[in-house]
Amino acid sequence: MSGDRFCCEVMLRQIEDGLIAYDERYDEYNIVLKSEDGIDLLQKIDFCPWSGDKLPDSQRDKWFDELEEKGVDPMNDDIPTSYQSAEWRAASSRV
């Protein structure tokens, strides 16, 4: 992948069009699937469908682990502001 978070221009356009969702909390990419009842479902992808490049490993498990270490239950407690974006990953890499 290039220095930015998108592997190719097609991926960037698909994200802008809402066909691919990028979740910066987890550094995770998902195909957006539309269901009949209007609820969007997400299917995580590990490779870019257009360039074939390997996408970054999801940080979802690490996100939950760090919140648990801080005594935060993401299902019931307020999520700290830094964990609502990629900020937590930047802070973790500096430690």
C-alpha positions as CSV (number, residue, x, y, z in Angstrom):
1,M,0.0,0.0,0.0
2,S,1.1,3.5,-0.6
3,G,1.9,6.0,2.2
4,D,-1.7,7.0,2.7
5,R,-4.5,4.7,3.9
6,F,-5.9,3.8,0.5
7,C,-4.2,1.4,-1.8
8,C,-5.5,2.8,-5.1
9,E,-7.7,5.5,-6.6
10,V,-10.5,3.1,-7.2
11,M,-10.6,2.2,-3.5
12,L,-10.7,5.9,-2.6
13,R,-13.6,6.5,-5.0
14,Q,-15.6,3.5,-3.7
15,I,-15.1,4.8,-0.1
16,E,-16.3,8.3,-1.2
17,D,-19.3,6.7,-2.9
18,G,-20.2,4.7,0.2
19,L,-19.6,1.2,-1.3
20,I,-16.6,0.6,0.9
21,A,-16.5,1.7,4.5
22,Y,-13.3,2.6,6.2
23,D,-13.3,2.5,10.0
24,E,-10.4,4.5,11.3
25,R,-10.8,3.2,14.8
26,Y,-9.9,-0.3,13.7
27,D,-8.0,0.6,10.5
28,E,-10.5,-1.7,8.9
29,Y,-12.2,-1.9,5.5
30,N,-15.6,-3.3,4.8
31,I,-17.9,-3.8,1.8
32,V,-21.2,-2.2,2.5
33,L,-24.0,-4.6,1.8
34,K,-27.6,-3.3,1.6
35,S,-30.3,-5.4,3.1
36,E,-33.9,-5.5,2.1
37,D,-35.0,-3.8,5.4
38,G,-32.7,-0.8,4.8
39,I,-30.1,-1.7,7.3
40,D,-26.5,-1.7,6.0
41,L,-24.5,-4.8,6.8
42,L,-20.7,-4.8,6.6
43,Q,-18.4,-7.5,5.3
44,K,-14.7,-7.1,6.3
45,I,-12.2,-7.4,3.6
46,D,-8.5,-8.1,3.8
47,F,-7.4,-7.4,0.3
48,C,-8.3,-4.5,-2.1
49,P,-10.9,-5.9,-4.6
50,W,-9.3,-3.7,-7.4
51,S,-5.5,-3.7,-6.8
52,G,-5.2,-7.0,-4.9
53,D,-3.1,-5.2,-2.3
54,K,-3.1,-6.6,1.3
55,L,-5.0,-4.2,3.5
56,P,-3.7,-3.4,7.0
57,D,-4.5,-5.9,9.7
58,S,-7.6,-4.9,11.7
59,Q,-6.9,-3.4,15.1
60,R,-10.4,-4.2,16.4
61,D,-9.2,-6.8,19.0
62,K,-6.5,-4.4,20.2
63,W,-9.1,-1.6,20.5
64,F,-11.3,-3.8,22.7
65,D,-8.3,-5.0,24.7
66,E,-7.1,-1.5,25.5
67,L,-10.5,-0.3,26.5
68,E,-10.9,-3.4,28.8
69,E,-7.5,-2.6,30.4
70,K,-8.8,0.9,31.1
71,G,-11.9,-0.5,32.7
72,V,-14.2,0.7,29.9
73,D,-17.0,-1.5,28.7
74,P,-17.7,-0.3,25.1
75,M,-21.2,-1.8,25.2
76,N,-22.3,0.2,28.3
77,D,-19.7,3.0,29.1
78,D,-18.9,6.2,27.3
79,I,-16.0,5.6,24.9
80,P,-13.1,8.0,25.5
81,T,-12.8,10.6,22.7
82,S,-9.3,9.3,21.7
83,Y,-10.8,5.9,21.0
84,Q,-13.5,7.2,18.7
85,S,-10.9,7.9,15.9
86,A,-7.4,6.7,15.0
87,E,-5.9,8.8,17.7
88,W,-5.6,5.9,20.1
89,R,-3.5,3.9,17.6
90,A,-1.1,6.9,17.2
91,A,-0.8,7.1,21.0
92,S,-0.2,3.4,21.3
93,S,2.6,3.4,18.8
94,R,4.4,6.2,20.7
95,V,4.5,4.2,23.9
